């Protein structure tokens, strides 16, 4: 029975760490005033009939704090990449010079910064909800084991361990949110 408890705990921890990884990915996509090539992650352009991530069909680089350059491997991909960036609605208008696409990030206004912080908080809340759902599923699994003959003391200890894990990961979410808010609000 203790093997099953250990398995539940390790599954819980690995799933919670995946929730944190997802949060980190989402927070990177939210721009904080300075150019970051990861802002284009998740944007796909039509490449010979199939949607392909921009990073696989072009070189993405940061020219300065407010400029991202996208240089397609093939010149005929300029238009599809430009259309994909516009369609992604990331708040940046691409400038096509016939060879490269440049993305000039406008300085963030106070109002826009607050909107971005709200968006970060929504992502953080989603991560907390998923962590709590993982906790609920794990505790239900432990209760099933208890019905199948696991002692009540072992079950309570396992539930307490799951709760400690949950508290640790929720604190990690908060830490990420505070760091991102600080980054966004820095002028």
C-alpha positions as CSV (number, residue, x, y, z in Angstrom):
1,X,0.0,0.0,0.0
2,X,2.8,2.5,0.8
3,X,4.1,1.9,-2.7
4,X,0.8,3.2,-4.1
5,X,0.9,6.2,-1.7
6,X,4.5,7.0,-3.0
7,X,3.3,6.7,-6.5
8,X,0.3,9.0,-5.9
9,X,2.6,11.6,-4.3
10,X,5.2,11.4,-7.1
11,X,2.5,11.7,-9.8
12,X,1.0,14.6,-7.9
13,X,4.3,16.4,-7.7
14,X,5.2,15.8,-11.4
15,X,1.7,17.0,-12.5
16,X,1.9,20.1,-10.3
17,X,5.4,20.9,-11.7
18,X,3.9,20.7,-15.2
19,X,1.3,23.3,-14.2
20,X,4.1,25.6,-13.1
21,X,5.9,25.0,-16.4
22,X,2.8,25.9,-18.3
23,X,2.4,29.1,-16.1
24,X,6.0,30.1,-16.9
25,X,5.4,29.6,-20.6
26,X,2.3,31.8,-20.5
27,X,4.0,34.5,-18.5
28,X,6.9,34.7,-21.0
29,X,4.4,35.4,-23.7
30,X,3.1,38.4,-21.9
31,X,5.4,41.2,-22.9
32,X,6.9,43.3,-20.2
33,X,8.0,46.3,-22.2
34,X,11.2,44.8,-23.6
35,X,11.6,42.7,-26.7
36,X,11.6,39.0,-26.2
37,X,11.7,36.4,-29.1
38,X,9.4,34.1,-27.0
39,X,6.6,36.6,-27.6
40,X,6.2,34.9,-31.0
41,X,5.9,31.4,-29.5
42,X,2.6,29.8,-30.4
43,X,2.2,31.9,-33.5
44,X,2.0,29.7,-36.6
45,X,2.1,30.6,-40.3
46,X,1.0,28.6,-43.4
47,X,4.1,26.9,-44.7
48,X,3.4,24.8,-47.8
49,X,-0.1,24.1,-46.6
50,X,0.5,23.3,-43.0
51,X,0.6,25.6,-39.9
52,X,4.2,25.8,-38.7
53,X,5.6,27.8,-35.8
54,X,7.4,31.0,-36.9
55,X,10.5,29.9,-35.1
56,X,10.8,26.9,-37.5
57,X,10.6,28.9,-40.7
58,X,12.5,32.1,-39.8
59,X,15.3,33.4,-37.7
60,X,13.9,35.5,-34.8
61,X,16.3,37.9,-33.0
62,X,16.2,40.9,-30.8
63,X,17.9,44.0,-32.3
64,X,17.5,46.2,-29.3
65,X,15.3,46.6,-26.2
66,X,12.2,47.5,-28.3
67,X,12.8,45.7,-31.7
68,X,12.4,42.1,-32.8
69,X,13.6,41.0,-36.2
70,X,12.1,38.1,-38.1
71,X,14.1,36.9,-41.1
72,X,12.4,34.1,-43.0
73,X,14.5,31.3,-44.5
74,X,12.6,31.7,-47.7
75,X,11.7,35.1,-49.1
76,X,8.2,34.0,-50.2
77,X,7.3,33.4,-46.5
78,X,7.4,37.1,-45.6
79,X,3.7,37.7,-46.4
80,X,2.4,34.5,-44.5
81,X,4.5,35.4,-41.4
82,X,3.3,39.0,-41.5
83,X,-0.3,37.9,-41.7
84,X,0.1,35.4,-38.9
85,X,1.6,38.0,-36.6
86,X,-1.3,40.4,-37.4
87,X,-3.8,37.6,-36.8
88,X,-2.2,36.7,-33.5
89,X,-3.3,40.1,-32.1
90,X,-0.3,40.5,-29.9
91,X,-0.6,44.3,-30.1
92,X,2.4,44.9,-32.5
93,X,2.2,45.9,-36.1
94,X,4.9,44.2,-38.2
95,X,7.0,46.3,-40.6
96,X,7.9,44.4,-43.8
97,X,10.9,45.8,-45.7
98,X,11.0,43.1,-48.3
99,X,13.8,41.1,-46.6
100,X,12.9,41.2,-42.8
101,X,9.9,41.8,-40.7
102,X,10.6,44.1,-37.8
103,X,8.4,44.4,-34.8
104,X,8.7,47.7,-32.9
105,X,7.4,47.5,-29.4
106,X,5.7,50.7,-28.3
107,X,6.5,51.9,-24.8
108,X,3.9,50.7,-22.4
109,X,1.4,53.1,-20.9
110,X,0.4,52.9,-17.2
111,X,-3.0,51.6,-18.3
112,X,-1.5,49.0,-20.5
113,X,0.8,47.8,-17.8
114,X,-2.1,47.4,-15.4
115,X,-4.0,45.3,-18.1
116,X,-0.9,43.1,-18.5
117,X,-0.7,42.6,-14.7
118,X,-4.4,41.6,-14.7
119,X,-3.7,39.1,-17.5
120,X,-0.8,37.7,-15.5
121,X,-3.1,37.3,-12.5
122,X,-5.6,35.4,-14.6
123,X,-2.9,33.0,-15.7
124,X,-1.8,32.7,-12.1
125,X,-5.3,31.9,-11.0
126,X,-5.6,29.3,-13.7
127,X,-2.4,27.6,-12.5
128,X,-3.7,27.7,-8.9
129,X,-7.0,26.1,-9.9
130,X,-5.2,23.3,-11.8
131,X,-2.9,22.7,-8.8
132,X,-6.0,22.5,-6.5
133,X,-7.7,20.1,-9.0
134,X,-4.6,17.9,-8.9
135,X,-4.7,17.9,-5.1
136,X,-8.4,16.9,-5.2
137,X,-7.8,14.0,-7.5
138,X,-4.9,12.7,-5.4
139,X,-6.9,12.9,-2.2
140,X,-9.8,11.1,-3.8
141,X,-7.4,8.4,-4.9
142,X,-6.0,8.1,-1.3
143,X,-9.6,7.8,0.0
144,X,-10.3,5.0,-2.4
145,X,-7.2,3.2,-1.1
146,X,-8.5,3.8,2.5
147,X,-11.8,2.1,1.6
148,X,-9.7,-0.8,0.2
149,X,-8.0,-1.4,3.5
150,X,-5.4,1.4,3.9
151,X,-5.1,2.5,7.6
152,X,-6.6,5.8,8.5
153,X,-3.4,7.1,10.0
154,X,-1.4,6.5,6.8
155,X,-4.2,8.0,4.7
156,X,-4.2,11.2,6.9
157,X,-0.4,11.5,6.7
158,X,-0.6,11.1,2.9
159,X,-3.3,13.7,2.6
160,X,-1.2,16.1,4.8
161,X,1.8,15.5,2.5
162,X,-0.4,16.3,-0.6
163,X,-1.6,19.5,1.1
164,X,2.0,20.5,1.9
165,X,2.9,19.9,-1.7
166,X,-0.1,22.0,-2.8
167,X,0.9,24.9,-0.5
168,X,4.5,24.8,-1.8
169,X,3.4,25.0,-5.5
170,X,0.8,27.7,-4.9
171,X,3.5,29.7,-3.1
172,X,5.7,29.1,-6.3
173,X,2.8,30.5,-8.4
174,X,2.7,33.6,-6.2
175,X,6.4,34.0,-6.5
176,X,6.3,33.9,-10.3
177,X,3.4,36.4,-10.4
178,X,5.2,38.9,-8.1
179,X,8.3,38.7,-10.2
180,X,6.4,39.2,-13.5
181,X,4.4,42.1,-12.0
182,X,7.6,43.8,-10.9
183,X,9.0,43.3,-14.4
184,X,5.9,44.8,-16.1
185,X,5.6,47.8,-13.7
186,X,9.3,48.7,-14.0
187,X,9.5,51.8,-16.2
